[in-house]
């Protein structure tokens, strides 16, 4: 009978990577669930890239949120002053919101030279 001196950890690592992928996938659905907004539809689109993505959303009532926390446009302006120019930003705007709210946020992003912006949309069907 062969003696068992080592434990093979490769199957354990495979299982942990699958579990990590499941957790990361479900975490994105949970994060979007808190703010009530309906994205517009678009024909083309690409996913955002970057390690840490700042999320700015405008809900159906026109309220502004930064990473899930409600803020004012002035607070957003103060926060954007501290952001690196290479920061990836996702902007989600409810399709029923007045265009003026969208323009105000874009204006603040341009004022701070933040150009790595992804606008969230749903795929057109």
Order of alpha helices (4+ residues) and beta strands (2+ residues): alpha-beta-beta-beta-beta-alpha-beta-alpha-beta-beta
